[in-house]
Amino acid sequence: MDAVVEGVSGGLRHLRRARNMTLAALAERTGLTDGYLSNVENGVTAPSLSTLATLATVLGADMSAFFPPTRHSTVHVHRAHGGKHAWVNSSSAETHTILSARSIDPSFTGLLSRISPSESATGYARFGERLLVVLEGEIEMQIGARNFRLAPGETLHYSAHPQHLLKVTSTEPAVILWIVTPSVL
């Protein structure tokens, strides 16, 4: 199979499955038949650019998702002093270092956060799930009416849909490793 056709077929299958969509549902939303879409996913048929544009729109993706990027290593190394830092605001005591590689359709984002102690908690509400590991310091997470106190080495996995609050309870900054889905970057 041609590399471009393989990229289109694999990209379509990946995007459709990532959105928990059946071929029949995709066919209904695009006006194409599920047999045609099956042929595209199996590399039997190569769709036109206008068909790819329609598929990308329905799947909420960019057309580039159907074309394989130049193959680079599938391994991403993050060097201790080479990270990209994102500050919440210029006067903030929070920094977040992006640990994960940026790809066409990443399934998660890895972040390393350093959060200074504060009198008030920081509120969040996001779509998806979060897994955090406290590496240094101590924190308290309030999710709904429940409070969780966490120390180094302890983890918390939760749905990020409800409002949740994070407060550093130690006198030193907390360092937290986050795995966030879906990817936020």
VODODO-668378 format. One record per residue: residue in three letters; x, y, z of N, C-alpha, C in turn. Coordinates in steps of 0.02 Angstrom, whole numbers, plus 50000, padded with zeros to 5 digits. Example, Ala and Ser with C-alpha at 12.3 -4.5 7.8 and 13.67 -1.06 7.14 Angstrom:
ala506604971650390506154977550390506604983550390ser506424988850354506844994750357506455000250394
END
This chain:
met500424994150000500005000050000500455006250000asp500275011149960500635017549956500635020950025ala501185024350042501245027450108500715032850119val500545036550067500035041750075499345038650087val499175033550047498535030050056498505026850125glu499065023950146499095020950213498995026150267gly499295032150258499205037550306498485039850310val498155040450252497455042550250497015037250283ser497125030950265496705025650294496805024950369gly497425024950390497575024450462497345030650500gly497435036550470497215042750502496465042950511leu496095040850461495365040750465495145035850520arg495415029850520495225024950570495385027450640his495975030250649496185032750715495715038350739leu495585043250697495155048850716494445046450732arg494185042050691493495039550701493445035750767arg493915031250779493895027350841494025031650903ala494455036650896494605041150953493985045050972arg493515045850926492895049450940492315044650952asn492485038250961491975032950974491415033150923met491595033750860491095034250807491125028050763thr490555025250747490525019450702490575021950630leu490715017250584490715018950513490025021450492ala489495018250518488815020150500488665027350523ala488885029050584488775035850609489165041050568leu489775039350550490175043850509489865044650440ala489625039150413489295039350347488685043850349glu488295043250401487695047350407487865054850411arg488385056450448488575063550458488925066550397thr489225062350354489585064950296489195064250231gly488685060050230488315058750168488665053550125leu489175050250150489525044950114489245038250137thr489395032950102489155026350125489665023250171asp489415018850215489885015450260490335010650222gly490095007950165490525003650123491105007550093tyr490965013650070491485017950042491995019650097leu491755021550156492205023250212492625017350233ser492325011250231492695005250248493255004150197asn493115005350133493625004650081494185009750091val494015015850112494525020950126494955018650184glu494635016350239495015014150297495455008050283asn495265003950235495654998050218496144999250161gly496195005450137496675007150085496475004850016val495845002950006495605000549941495445006549896thr495185011849927494975017849891495345023949918ala495555028249874495865034549894495355040149885pro495155043549938494655048849932494935055149900ser494485059249874494685065749846494845070549903leu495165076049886495315081149936494685084149966ser494165084949926493535087649952493215082750001thr493275076249988493015071250035493425071450099leu494085072050094494495072550154494315078750194ala494175084350160493985090450195493335089350234thr492855085850203492225084350236492335079850297leu492745074650288492895070150344493245073850401ala493725078050384494085081850435493605086350474thr493155089650439492675094050472492225090150520val491945084650496491505080650538491875077750598leu492495075850589492895072850643493235078150687gly493155084450670493455089850710494215089750708ala494485088450649495215087950642495445092250584asp496085093250580496385096650523496535091350470met496515093250406496645088450353497345085450358ser497805088950390498485086150397498495079750437ala497965078450475497935072250514497915066050469phe497715066850407497665061250361498325059850323phe498795064350328499415063450292499985062050340pro500335056550329500855054750377501415060050378pro501595062150438502165066850442502805063150424thr503305066950410503955063950398504125060150462arg504305054050454504425049750512505025052150551his504905053750613505435055450660505415050150713ser505855050450757505865045650812505205046050850thr504945040350871504335040250911504505041050985val505125042650999505345043651068505485051151078his505235053751133505345060751149505735061151215val506305064451214506705065351274506625072551297his506465073451360506415080151389507025081151433arg507435086051416508035087551455507855092051513ala508195091051569508035094551631508015102151624his508455104951584508475112251579508265114751510gly507935110551472507735112651405506985112951396gly506615113051450505885112951446505575119451425lys504975119051399504585124951382504125126251441his504205132051471503815133751530503225138151510ala502665136951543502075141051533501885143951601trp501865150451605501665153651667500925155251663val500575154351719499855155751720499735163251707asn500115167551741500115174651725500775177551750ser500915183651732501585186351746501745186951820ser501235187551862501375188051934501245181551970ser501115176251933500935169851962501525166251994ala501375162352044501875158252077501835151052051glu501535150151993501475143551962501865143351897thr502235137951887502525136651821502345129451802his502245128451738502055121851712502535120351655thr502895114851659503355112751607503035107251566ile503025108051501502735103051456503235097451448leu503035091351466503485085651463503365081251401ser502765081251375502595076751321502745079851253ala502845075451205502975077751136502315080251107arg502365085051063501775087451029501715083650964ser501145080550953501045076750891500375078650861ile500205075650805499595077450768498985076350811asp498925070750844498325069150883498535065750948pro498855069550993499085066451055498505064151099ser498615058851137498085056351180498135059151251phe498695062051269498775064951336499305070451334thr499315074251388499845079251398500165077751465gly500835077751467501205077051529501465083851550leu501335085751611501555092251637501915091351704leu502395095651717502715095951782502585102951809ser502215103251864502025109751893502405111051957arg502595117251965502895119652027502435125252051ile502115124152110501615128752135501825130952205ser501895137452214502085140252279501495140252327pro501635139852393501095140252442500715146852435ser500065146652450499645152552447499095151952498glu498815157552518498265157452567497625154752535ser497555155552469496945153452437497075147552390ala496535143952376496575138252330496455140652259thr496725137052210496615138552140496075133952113gly495575136752080495015132852055495105130851982tyr494875124851967494915122251899494275118551883ala494085118151820493555113851795493715112751722arg493865106751704494055105051635493715098551614phe493695097551550493455091351522493995086051528gly493825079851542494295074351540494495071651608glu495065068251609495315065251670496005067951687arg496175067451751496835069651775497115064251820leu497755063151814498135059051861498705063451885leu498755064251950499305068251977499715064052025val500355065552027500815062452074501175068152109val501125068452176501475073652213502205071352221leu502665075452195503375073752200503715077252259glu503505083452273503775087252329503215091452359gly503265092852423502775097052457502145093052473glu501645096652497500995093552514500445097952486ile499905094652464499345098252435498685095752465glu498175099752455497495097552470497075098752408met496725093652385496275094252328495565093652354gln495135098352334494435098052351494065096752286ile493715091152283493325089252224492605088452248gly492185093052229491505093152257491545094352331ala491235089952371491235090652443491795086652477arg492205083252437492725078852465493405082252464asn493795081452517494475084152522494975078452524phe495525079352488496055074352485496715077752501arg497045075552554497705078152572498225073252544leu498705075952507499195071752474499905074052490ala500335069152501501045070352517501475067252462pro502135068452463502565065652411502465058052401gly502425056152338502335049152320501605047052315glu501145051252336500435049452333500125051952268thr499615048352244499305049952180498555051052189leu498265054352140497545055452137497345055152064his496835051152050496565050551982495835052551987tyr495625057351945494945059851951494685062651885ser494025063151881493705066551824493775073951837ala493985077651786494095084751794493465088851780his492905085551767492295089151750492035093551807pro491965090851868491705095251920492235100351941gln491995105751970492455110851996492905107552048his493545109052045494005106352095494505111752113leu494735111552175495185116552202495825113352224leu496385116652213497035114252234497355119552278lys497615117352335497965121852380498605118452404val499165122052402499785119452429499755120652505thr499825115252543499775115752616500455115552650ser500975113952615501645113852644501945120852641thr502475121852679502805128452678503245129252616glu503445123852585503845124152524503395122952463pro503615124952404503215123852343503075116352333ala502515115052302502335108152283502565107052211val502845101252197503015099252129502575093352113ile502195094052058501685089052041501785086851969leu501765080351958501775077451891501045076151872trp500835078851816500145078051791500145074051726ile499665069551720499495066451656498775068651643val498665072051587498025075351573497745072551508thr497105070351511496765068151450496105071751445pro495875073451386496265073151325496825078151326ser497265077751278497835082251276497605089451276val497955093651313497765100651316498235105051275leu498755102351246499225106251207499345103251140
END
